[in-house]
Amino acid sequence: MSVIIVQYPLILVNLKTYEEGMGQRAIEFARIAERVYEKTGISIAVAAQAVDLGAVADSCETPVFAQHVDPVTYGKYTGHMLPEAVAEAGCEGTLLNHSERQIPLNVIEASVARAKEADLVTVVCVDTPDKAGLVAAFEPDAIAIEPPELIGTGIPVSKARPEVVSDSVEAVKKVNPKVKVLCGAGITNGEDARAAMKLGAEGILVASGVVKAEDPYKALLDLARGMQG
């Protein structure tokens, strides 16, 4: 189980179902994240596939997130992701409502509540500042703003549409100042990360730019250094 605490600024790396981020490679990636944390002091967490959660959590000190949980309790819920099972596997938190795994607002609210009952950190993905404001009322730990058209493009939202980030920060803080805002979509280097922080983000959500990088350690280190004071 991880012993590094989730702190902000935060780099949350979504391994998705990339071949480069599954099985033993997911473990290796989490160990890379641990090395970058030790070098920079920037908190890094990885969101792994369900089948890899326990193995990754047991292998290193890097905080591990699920990519999704369901608002269910113990019982007859075949195929669902039970928050308590995710926590028992050693996870620190979970993503919710990623653009590739969207759920309705009422399910987001219920999922945040159930995840909290299992002591999981919640990061809810949204695509607009208006949605960010609505979700902030559910009191997740963080909201990640990700315009879906920029995901995986290498075009950072912090540069292409900076107003989306700043407006989301404003919308969230107006509803609940305690909720953190992460910037996602197209973030691939330290300059992108630095731009996101200047817009008021308190971390970043990344995926292919790091997971599929030729040198993941170098890519992650560059991001972390971009977020250092």
C-alpha positions as CSV (number, residue, x, y, z in Angstrom):
1,M,0.0,0.0,0.0
2,S,1.2,3.5,-0.8
3,V,2.6,5.6,2.0
4,I,3.1,8.8,0.0
5,I,0.2,11.1,0.7
6,V,-1.8,12.7,-2.1
7,Q,-1.0,16.4,-2.0
8,Y,-1.3,19.5,-4.2
9,P,0.0,20.4,-6.7
10,L,-0.7,16.9,-8.0
11,I,0.1,15.0,-11.2
12,L,-2.5,12.3,-11.8
13,V,-1.5,9.9,-14.6
14,N,-4.3,8.0,-16.2
15,L,-2.9,4.7,-17.6
16,K,-6.2,4.1,-19.3
17,T,-6.0,0.7,-21.2
18,Y,-2.7,1.5,-22.9
19,E,-0.5,-1.5,-23.5
20,E,2.3,0.6,-22.1
21,G,0.5,0.9,-18.8
22,M,-0.8,-2.5,-18.0
23,G,0.4,-5.5,-15.9
24,Q,4.1,-5.3,-15.1
25,R,4.4,-2.1,-17.0
26,A,1.8,-0.4,-14.7
27,I,4.0,-1.4,-11.8
28,E,7.1,-0.1,-13.5
29,F,5.4,3.2,-14.3
30,A,4.3,3.6,-10.6
31,R,8.0,3.1,-9.6
32,I,9.0,5.8,-12.1
33,A,6.5,8.1,-10.5
34,E,8.0,7.3,-7.1
35,R,11.5,8.2,-8.4
36,V,10.2,11.5,-9.8
37,Y,8.4,12.4,-6.5
38,E,11.6,11.7,-4.6
39,K,13.6,14.0,-6.9
40,T,11.1,16.9,-7.1
41,G,8.7,16.6,-4.1
42,I,5.7,16.9,-6.5
43,S,2.9,14.5,-5.6
44,I,2.2,12.0,-8.3
45,A,-0.6,9.3,-8.5
46,V,-1.4,6.7,-11.1
47,A,-4.9,5.6,-12.2
48,A,-4.6,1.9,-13.2
49,Q,-6.9,-0.7,-14.7
50,A,-9.0,-2.5,-12.2
51,V,-7.1,-5.8,-12.6
52,D,-3.8,-4.1,-11.8
53,L,-4.8,-2.0,-8.8
54,G,-3.7,-4.4,-6.1
55,A,-0.5,-5.4,-7.7
56,V,0.5,-1.7,-8.4
57,A,-0.5,-0.6,-4.9
58,D,1.6,-3.4,-3.3
59,S,4.6,-2.7,-5.4
60,C,5.5,0.8,-4.5
61,E,4.7,3.9,-2.4
62,T,3.0,5.8,-5.3
63,P,-0.7,6.6,-4.6
64,V,-2.9,4.5,-6.8
65,F,-6.3,5.5,-8.1
66,A,-9.1,3.5,-9.7
67,Q,-10.3,4.8,-13.1
68,H,-13.9,4.5,-11.9
69,V,-16.1,3.3,-9.0
70,D,-19.9,2.7,-8.8
71,P,-22.3,4.0,-6.2
72,V,-23.1,0.5,-4.9
73,T,-22.8,-1.2,-1.5
74,Y,-22.0,-4.8,-0.6
75,G,-24.4,-7.2,-2.2
76,K,-25.7,-8.3,-5.6
77,Y,-23.9,-6.0,-8.0
78,T,-22.0,-8.3,-10.4
79,G,-19.6,-6.4,-12.6
80,H,-19.6,-3.2,-10.6
81,M,-16.7,-1.5,-8.9
82,L,-17.3,-1.4,-5.2
83,P,-15.6,1.5,-3.5
84,E,-14.6,-0.6,-0.4
85,A,-13.0,-3.2,-2.6
86,V,-11.0,-0.5,-4.4
87,A,-9.9,0.8,-1.0
88,E,-9.0,-2.7,0.3
89,A,-6.9,-3.2,-2.8
90,G,-4.7,-0.4,-1.5
91,C,-6.0,2.5,-3.6
92,E,-6.0,6.1,-2.3
93,G,-8.6,7.4,-4.7
94,T,-10.6,7.2,-7.9
95,L,-11.4,9.1,-11.1
96,L,-15.0,9.6,-11.9
97,N,-16.8,10.7,-15.1
98,H,-13.9,10.6,-17.4
99,S,-14.9,11.5,-21.0
100,E,-14.4,7.8,-21.9
101,R,-16.5,6.7,-18.9
102,Q,-19.2,9.4,-18.5
103,I,-22.0,9.1,-15.9
104,P,-25.0,11.3,-15.2
105,L,-24.9,14.1,-12.6
106,N,-27.0,12.2,-10.1
107,V,-24.7,9.2,-10.4
108,I,-21.6,11.5,-10.0
109,E,-23.1,12.8,-6.8
110,A,-23.9,9.3,-5.5
111,S,-20.5,8.0,-6.5
112,V,-18.6,10.8,-4.7
113,A,-20.6,10.1,-1.6
114,R,-19.9,6.4,-1.7
115,A,-16.2,6.9,-2.4
116,K,-16.0,9.2,0.6
117,E,-17.5,6.5,2.8
118,A,-14.6,4.2,1.7
119,D,-12.1,7.0,2.4
120,L,-11.2,7.4,-1.3
121,V,-10.0,10.7,-2.8
122,T,-12.3,11.7,-5.6
123,V,-11.3,13.4,-8.8
124,V,-14.3,14.2,-11.1
125,C,-13.7,15.0,-14.7
126,V,-15.8,17.6,-16.4
127,D,-15.8,19.3,-19.9
128,T,-17.1,22.8,-19.2
129,P,-16.9,25.5,-16.5
130,D,-20.6,25.3,-16.0
131,K,-20.4,21.5,-15.3
132,A,-17.5,22.2,-12.9
133,G,-19.6,24.5,-10.9
134,L,-22.4,22.0,-10.7
135,V,-20.1,19.2,-9.6
136,A,-18.4,21.4,-7.0
137,A,-21.6,21.3,-5.0
138,F,-21.1,17.5,-4.6
139,E,-17.8,18.2,-2.6
140,P,-15.3,16.0,-4.5
141,D,-11.7,16.5,-3.5
142,A,-10.9,17.7,-7.0
143,I,-12.4,18.5,-10.4
144,A,-10.4,18.0,-13.6
145,I,-11.4,20.2,-16.5
146,E,-10.9,18.4,-19.8
147,P,-12.4,19.6,-23.1
148,P,-12.8,16.2,-24.8
149,E,-11.8,17.5,-28.3
150,L,-8.3,18.2,-26.9
151,I,-7.7,14.9,-25.1
152,G,-4.8,13.0,-26.7
153,T,-4.1,15.7,-29.2
154,G,-0.9,17.2,-27.6
155,I,-2.6,20.6,-27.8
156,P,-2.8,21.8,-24.2
157,V,-6.1,23.3,-23.0
158,S,-3.9,25.7,-20.9
159,K,-2.7,27.3,-24.1
160,A,-5.4,26.6,-26.7
161,R,-8.4,27.5,-24.5
162,P,-7.0,29.1,-21.3
163,E,-10.3,30.7,-20.5
164,V,-11.8,27.2,-19.9
165,V,-9.3,26.6,-17.1
166,S,-9.6,30.0,-15.5
167,D,-13.4,30.1,-15.8
168,S,-13.6,26.6,-14.3
169,V,-11.4,27.6,-11.3
170,E,-13.7,30.6,-10.8
171,A,-16.8,28.5,-11.0
172,V,-15.5,25.9,-8.6
173,K,-14.2,28.3,-6.0
174,K,-17.4,30.3,-6.0
175,V,-19.3,27.1,-5.0
176,N,-16.7,25.5,-2.7
177,P,-13.2,27.0,-2.2
178,K,-12.0,23.7,-0.8
179,V,-12.4,21.8,-4.0
180,K,-9.1,21.6,-6.0
181,V,-9.0,22.1,-9.8
182,L,-6.8,20.0,-12.1
183,C,-6.1,20.8,-15.7
184,G,-6.3,18.0,-18.3
185,A,-6.4,17.5,-22.1
186,G,-3.2,17.8,-24.1
187,I,-0.8,18.5,-21.3
188,T,2.5,17.0,-22.4
189,N,5.4,19.0,-21.0
190,G,6.6,21.3,-18.2
191,E,5.7,24.4,-20.0
192,D,2.1,23.2,-20.4
193,A,2.0,22.3,-16.7
194,R,3.4,25.7,-15.7
195,A,0.8,27.5,-17.9
196,A,-2.0,25.5,-16.2
197,M,-0.8,26.5,-12.7
198,K,-0.6,30.2,-13.7
199,L,-4.3,29.9,-14.7
200,G,-5.2,28.8,-11.1
201,A,-5.0,25.0,-11.5
202,E,-3.7,23.0,-8.6
203,G,-2.5,20.1,-10.6
204,I,-2.8,18.3,-13.9
205,L,-4.4,15.1,-15.3
206,V,-2.3,13.5,-18.0
207,A,-2.3,10.3,-20.0
208,S,-0.8,9.5,-23.4
209,G,1.8,12.3,-23.3
210,V,3.5,10.4,-20.5
211,V,2.4,6.8,-20.7
212,K,3.2,6.5,-24.4
213,A,6.3,8.7,-24.2
214,E,9.6,7.2,-25.5
215,D,11.1,8.0,-22.1
216,P,8.3,8.2,-19.4
217,Y,10.7,9.1,-16.6
218,K,12.0,12.1,-18.6
219,A,8.5,13.2,-19.6
220,L,7.2,12.9,-16.0
221,L,10.2,14.7,-14.6
222,D,9.7,17.6,-17.0
223,L,6.1,17.9,-15.9
224,A,7.0,17.9,-12.3
225,R,9.7,20.5,-12.7
226,G,7.3,22.7,-14.5
227,M,5.1,22.7,-11.4
228,Q,7.8,23.5,-8.9
229,G,7.6,27.0,-7.4
